[in-house]
Amino acid sequence: VTVELTVTPTVSATQTQESTSQPTSDMSGTEESLPPFLFPPLDPGQPDSTPVGAGTGMIAFVSERDGNPEIYSMNIDGTDISRLTYSDAFDGQPAWSPNGLNITFTSWRDGDADIHLMNEDGSDRRKLISDPSYDEFPNWSPDGAWIIFDSDRRGFFQVYRVQMDGLGLKRLIAGSTDDAIASVSPDGDTILFESRRE
């Protein structure tokens, strides 16, 4: 049994809360022409690392304890386990937003792998993009404005980014082989990813 773990930062009382209302996405999966920059760096007031230990932070993980892979959360000491997703299909690969308010994940609940988003307690789940391709392994830009994922919509896996409302889809890395499982450096300047190109 494979267990995936991801840890959320602790949100302080002074941190600005994101709006719970999201713009309506056309979920078309249409790529937009965007500026060539990658991602803005973290704001000076945000921490560069996740504060873990001394009872702070939460863990999101995948478990088959209820019959199929679902996403759960718990305290880092193993207490207060809560089930966050409910479907007959695979839900997995959870990734916390930098402010700890949202979780993006991969789900097969509509017959293929799609990127979904939900609040940290499992509420307000929605699919970001409708596309018959496999979209998987979501992650976040350091400022929380973009979700990074890989997709085989061009015939092989490549790395894309999309906004939390499902808009602004852009391919980030072009190649003739599979590029996947990407993460962005804390300063937003570098993308780390797996590739079959060598």
Order of alpha helices (4+ residues) and beta strands (2+ residues): beta-beta-beta-beta-beta-beta-beta-beta-beta-beta-beta-beta-beta-beta
